[in-house]
Amino acid sequence: MSRALVNSGSEQAARGVGLLHKAFQILDLFSDDQPTWTQREICDATDLPRSTVSRLVRYLCQRGYLSFQTRSRRYTLGIAAIELGRRAQLHFDLTSIAIDVLEDIGRQTRETVMLIGFKPASLEVVCLHQIPSRHGGLRVFENVGATFPIYAGASAKPVLAHLPGHMAESVLDGPMPPVNPARIPDASALRKELEAVRKRGYAVSREETYPGVAGVGAALLNPGGFPLGSVAIAAPLQRMTDETISEYGRLLVGTVGLLNARLAGIHDDEQADTAAGNGKAT
């Protein structure tokens, strides 16, 4: 009898998780690119039965996570979803999530390591935290709280590269005053560079923000792929050879992979187990 009860409970739990998964499938559809959906469009996008979609959107509307627009017959995110996002943003501390990894990069490279946050409202990036260079002579230093436009520098361009298309184009089609007057941004060249950033996983900057400074940076992404900021390494230009930049780029790709997994709720030991399993499979 106890075994039957356990099995019954397990089945109910599995059904509950499955229903929760379907609800999140629906909520995840609402994006900057498509903020409104009809029930038919939701069915087509999720491949869920119409009866299931109807039941779930009705429940989500009752809870305030969706809102139904009577005139257009379309759904949008509701006030409860907006409030949840506001609370998450208020209590979200990117620095505490990344600090151990930033310190490890600092030990490995001995160069300045910066954690960068993205400010969507102003299309800027801001320095949230800095691990100072361990070099005794010439080194790069940035003020925590300093902001930069999203189109210039190794810490900014990875964010721009991962923005939704309409947001990125609004930047590329708009004015782009130079940060370093000697380096004038060019929209056509920047579009090609952003494609390269997406392919290799990191951006490179040479004197785009300050004379004599080079940098390498990679984007931090939320589980939906939207950029939250970046991790960047900055150093005097003479120490940033092509070989060093490639080495730092590979290091950052691995670093942001770990941090992006943390942001998705995957613990480091789970990543290690997955990697070990993959290694055995090969």
ChimeraX attribute file (.defattr): number of C-alpha atoms within 10 A of each C-alpha:
attribute: neighborCount
match mode: 1-to-1
recipient: residues
	/A:1	6
	/A:2	7
	/A:3	8
	/A:4	9
	/A:5	10
	/A:6	11
	/A:7	12
	/A:8	12
	/A:9	12
	/A:10	12
	/A:11	12
	/A:12	12
	/A:13	12
	/A:14	12
	/A:15	12
	/A:16	12
	/A:17	12
	/A:18	11
	/A:19	14
	/A:20	12
	/A:21	12
	/A:22	17
	/A:23	18
	/A:24	11
	/A:25	16
	/A:26	21
	/A:27	18
	/A:28	10
	/A:29	19
	/A:30	17
	/A:31	14
	/A:32	11
	/A:33	11
	/A:34	9
	/A:35	12
	/A:36	20
	/A:37	20
	/A:38	15
	/A:39	16
	/A:40	13
	/A:41	13
	/A:42	23
	/A:43	18
	/A:44	12
	/A:45	13
	/A:46	13
	/A:47	11
	/A:48	15
	/A:49	12
	/A:50	14
	/A:51	9
	/A:52	14
	/A:53	20
	/A:54	15
	/A:55	11
	/A:56	18
	/A:57	21
	/A:58	15
	/A:59	14
	/A:60	19
	/A:61	18
	/A:62	12
	/A:63	14
	/A:64	17
	/A:65	19
	/A:66	23
	/A:67	21
	/A:68	19
	/A:69	12
	/A:70	8
	/A:71	6
	/A:72	10
	/A:73	11
	/A:74	16
	/A:75	20
	/A:76	20
	/A:77	21
	/A:78	17
	/A:79	15
	/A:80	16
	/A:81	18
	/A:82	14
	/A:83	13
	/A:84	12
	/A:85	11
	/A:86	12
	/A:87	11
	/A:88	11
	/A:89	10
	/A:90	9
	/A:91	8
	/A:92	11
	/A:93	11
	/A:94	18
	/A:95	15
	/A:96	9
	/A:97	13
	/A:98	20
	/A:99	15
	/A:100	11
	/A:101	15
	/A:102	24
	/A:103	15
	/A:104	14
	/A:105	22
	/A:106	20
	/A:107	15
	/A:108	11
	/A:109	18
	/A:110	18
	/A:111	22
	/A:112	25
	/A:113	29
	/A:114	25
	/A:115	24
	/A:116	30
	/A:117	26
	/A:118	24
	/A:119	16
	/A:120	13
	/A:121	6
	/A:122	9
	/A:123	18
	/A:124	19
	/A:125	27
	/A:126	23
	/A:127	21
	/A:128	19
	/A:129	22
	/A:130	23
	/A:131	21
	/A:132	18
	/A:133	21
	/A:134	13
	/A:135	13
	/A:136	6
	/A:137	6
	/A:138	10
	/A:139	18
	/A:140	20
	/A:141	16
	/A:142	15
	/A:143	11
	/A:144	14
	/A:145	13
	/A:146	11
	/A:147	17
	/A:148	18
	/A:149	21
	/A:150	25
	/A:151	29
	/A:152	27
	/A:153	27
	/A:154	29
	/A:155	34
	/A:156	30
	/A:157	27
	/A:158	30
	/A:159	31
	/A:160	29
	/A:161	26
	/A:162	21
	/A:163	16
	/A:164	15
	/A:165	12
	/A:166	11
	/A:167	15
	/A:168	19
	/A:169	14
	/A:170	11
	/A:171	16
	/A:172	18
	/A:173	10
	/A:174	9
	/A:175	10
	/A:176	16
	/A:177	13
	/A:178	16
	/A:179	18
	/A:180	15
	/A:181	13
	/A:182	12
	/A:183	16
	/A:184	13
	/A:185	19
	/A:186	12
	/A:187	17
	/A:188	10
	/A:189	9
	/A:190	16
	/A:191	16
	/A:192	10
	/A:193	16
	/A:194	20
	/A:195	13
	/A:196	14
	/A:197	23
	/A:198	15
	/A:199	9
	/A:200	12
	/A:201	20
	/A:202	29
	/A:203	26
	/A:204	23
	/A:205	20
	/A:206	21
	/A:207	20
	/A:208	23
	/A:209	21
	/A:210	16
	/A:211	14
	/A:212	13
	/A:213	20
	/A:214	25
	/A:215	27
	/A:216	29
	/A:217	34
	/A:218	34
	/A:219	35
	/A:220	30
	/A:221	21
	/A:222	16
	/A:223	13
	/A:224	10
	/A:225	13
	/A:226	15
	/A:227	22
	/A:228	21
	/A:229	28
	/A:230	27
	/A:231	31
	/A:232	29
	/A:233	30
	/A:234	28
	/A:235	24
	/A:236	19
	/A:237	17
	/A:238	9
	/A:239	15
	/A:240	18
	/A:241	11
	/A:242	9
	/A:243	9
	/A:244	13
	/A:245	20
	/A:246	15
	/A:247	13
	/A:248	22
	/A:249	23
	/A:250	16
	/A:251	16
	/A:252	24
	/A:253	18
	/A:254	14
	/A:255	19
	/A:256	22
	/A:257	16
	/A:258	19
	/A:259	23
	/A:260	20
	/A:261	18
	/A:262	17
	/A:263	18
	/A:264	13
	/A:265	10
	/A:266	13
	/A:267	13
	/A:268	13
	/A:269	9
	/A:270	11
	/A:271	14
	/A:272	11
	/A:273	11
	/A:274	12
	/A:275	12
	/A:276	11
	/A:277	11
	/A:278	10
	/A:279	9
	/A:280	8
	/A:281	7
	/A:282	5
